[in-house]
Amino acid sequence: MPLADARRLTEKTAYFPGITNTGWHEEVLVDPGIDEAAYVATGATTVVVTHGHADHFSTAAAIRRAGARVVAPREEATLIENPEVNIRGMFSWAKPSDEMVTKLFRGEGCPVDGYLDEWRRPGLQAVPLAGHTLGHTGVMTDDGVFFTGDALYVTALWERHPLPYCIDPTLVRVSLDLIGRLGPDWIVPGHGDPVEGAAVATQIAHHRDRIDAISAALLDILRVPHTTEEAIAALCEHLQIAQNPAQYWLAVTTVKGFLSELLQQGFAEFFIDAHRGCWQAL
């Protein structure tokens, strides 16, 4: 993908639109997408990976073989080097069959050469944005462009995916607040169209409203005791989530994240009944 094909946002910073958007800033690629030859052709010297989901590092190994250095969040490095760890983790370390695993988690493992918490690059700042994953990290440029990975879901994405993956909604809220405080001129999300500064607050508010609505709906469901499976099924039905094995397992992780948050905030309790894990609103 020649740099002439990138969509320029500022003099120094651009992005390549795709299923996963890829950032570009002075020989640094952020979350390279699926076109291996194209990204190798950019001559990038550094690849930044925001988190350990394969759609955000699917060509990182190829670019590294061409001479680039790969840096990533410390907590995500194992997932990037061995995507099977993430897949096994979703299934309590059992081995799932292929149809149960979303393609977003499958990819070529890539060695990580350095950690973002130690990384120093003029013109770029690593910004921790946990919640989607534990070590999820965005990249802010000195000319006001914020590559936020999957920390912020734009409105159009919520319309297609009403239960986006996250492991900790409380941390998601903290990260959204941080994005707002930093006041970027542009946000380039991992998926969807870039957001210009004036609209950033609206997009953040929409994301917060949606996760608040999910939490409220789940709490309402728990007015009657539900097992974990029943709670997942009831929320997915409420949100009209598509029924397929891969989508189900993504929902399992995300709904457990919301259940855990309700428990920690004192809005719900967890108990064992007839060897079943059960949840009830307080």
ChimeraX attribute file (.defattr): number of C-alpha atoms within 10 A of each C-alpha:
attribute: neighborCount
match mode: 1-to-1
recipient: residues
	/A:1	14
	/A:2	12
	/A:3	16
	/A:4	8
	/A:5	11
	/A:6	16
	/A:7	14
	/A:8	14
	/A:9	17
	/A:10	13
	/A:11	8
	/A:12	15
	/A:13	20
	/A:14	21
	/A:15	21
	/A:16	22
	/A:17	19
	/A:18	15
	/A:19	13
	/A:20	21
	/A:21	23
	/A:22	28
	/A:23	29
	/A:24	25
	/A:25	21
	/A:26	14
	/A:27	14
	/A:28	21
	/A:29	27
	/A:30	29
	/A:31	28
	/A:32	28
	/A:33	24
	/A:34	20
	/A:35	12
	/A:36	16
	/A:37	12
	/A:38	16
	/A:39	22
	/A:40	22
	/A:41	13
	/A:42	17
	/A:43	17
	/A:44	20
	/A:45	17
	/A:46	21
	/A:47	27
	/A:48	29
	/A:49	32
	/A:50	31
	/A:51	29
	/A:52	26
	/A:53	24
	/A:54	26
	/A:55	21
	/A:56	28
	/A:57	30
	/A:58	26
	/A:59	25
	/A:60	34
	/A:61	24
	/A:62	17
	/A:63	28
	/A:64	20
	/A:65	11
	/A:66	14
	/A:67	14
	/A:68	21
	/A:69	20
	/A:70	25
	/A:71	22
	/A:72	31
	/A:73	27
	/A:74	18
	/A:75	17
	/A:76	22
	/A:77	23
	/A:78	19
	/A:79	19
	/A:80	30
	/A:81	17
	/A:82	18
	/A:83	20
	/A:84	18
	/A:85	14
	/A:86	19
	/A:87	21
	/A:88	14
	/A:89	11
	/A:90	16
	/A:91	15
	/A:92	9
	/A:93	12
	/A:94	10
	/A:95	12
	/A:96	13
	/A:97	8
	/A:98	11
	/A:99	10
	/A:100	16
	/A:101	20
	/A:102	15
	/A:103	13
	/A:104	12
	/A:105	20
	/A:106	18
	/A:107	22
	/A:108	17
	/A:109	21
	/A:110	24
	/A:111	17
	/A:112	23
	/A:113	14
	/A:114	16
	/A:115	18
	/A:116	23
	/A:117	15
	/A:118	11
	/A:119	13
	/A:120	11
	/A:121	8
	/A:122	8
	/A:123	13
	/A:124	19
	/A:125	17
	/A:126	22
	/A:127	21
	/A:128	20
	/A:129	29
	/A:130	25
	/A:131	24
	/A:132	23
	/A:133	22
	/A:134	19
	/A:135	20
	/A:136	26
	/A:137	31
	/A:138	29
	/A:139	22
	/A:140	21
	/A:141	19
	/A:142	14
	/A:143	17
	/A:144	19
	/A:145	27
	/A:146	27
	/A:147	30
	/A:148	27
	/A:149	28
	/A:150	28
	/A:151	28
	/A:152	27
	/A:153	21
	/A:154	23
	/A:155	17
	/A:156	11
	/A:157	15
	/A:158	14
	/A:159	9
	/A:160	10
	/A:161	15
	/A:162	16
	/A:163	22
	/A:164	15
	/A:165	20
	/A:166	24
	/A:167	20
	/A:168	22
	/A:169	24
	/A:170	19
	/A:171	19
	/A:172	23
	/A:173	21
	/A:174	13
	/A:175	25
	/A:176	22
	/A:177	16
	/A:178	14
	/A:179	23
	/A:180	16
	/A:181	10
	/A:182	12
	/A:183	16
	/A:184	21
	/A:185	17
	/A:186	22
	/A:187	23
	/A:188	27
	/A:189	23
	/A:190	28
	/A:191	20
	/A:192	17
	/A:193	16
	/A:194	21
	/A:195	20
	/A:196	15
	/A:197	16
	/A:198	12
	/A:199	13
	/A:200	21
	/A:201	18
	/A:202	15
	/A:203	18
	/A:204	22
	/A:205	13
	/A:206	17
	/A:207	21
	/A:208	19
	/A:209	12
	/A:210	16
	/A:211	19
	/A:212	15
	/A:213	12
	/A:214	19
	/A:215	19
	/A:216	14
	/A:217	15
	/A:218	22
	/A:219	22
	/A:220	13
	/A:221	19
	/A:222	23
	/A:223	13
	/A:224	10
	/A:225	17
	/A:226	20
	/A:227	18
	/A:228	18
	/A:229	14
	/A:230	15
	/A:231	23
	/A:232	21
	/A:233	18
	/A:234	17
	/A:235	21
	/A:236	21
	/A:237	12
	/A:238	13
	/A:239	14
	/A:240	12
	/A:241	17
	/A:242	13
	/A:243	10
	/A:244	10
	/A:245	15
	/A:246	16
	/A:247	17
	/A:248	19
	/A:249	16
	/A:250	18
	/A:251	21
	/A:252	19
	/A:253	18
	/A:254	21
	/A:255	28
	/A:256	18
	/A:257	19
	/A:258	23
	/A:259	26
	/A:260	19
	/A:261	19
	/A:262	23
	/A:263	17
	/A:264	12
	/A:265	10
	/A:266	11
	/A:267	14
	/A:268	19
	/A:269	18
	/A:270	18
	/A:271	12
	/A:272	10
	/A:273	9
	/A:274	6
	/A:275	7
	/A:276	12
	/A:277	13
	/A:278	19
	/A:279	25
	/A:280	22
	/A:281	19
	/A:282	12
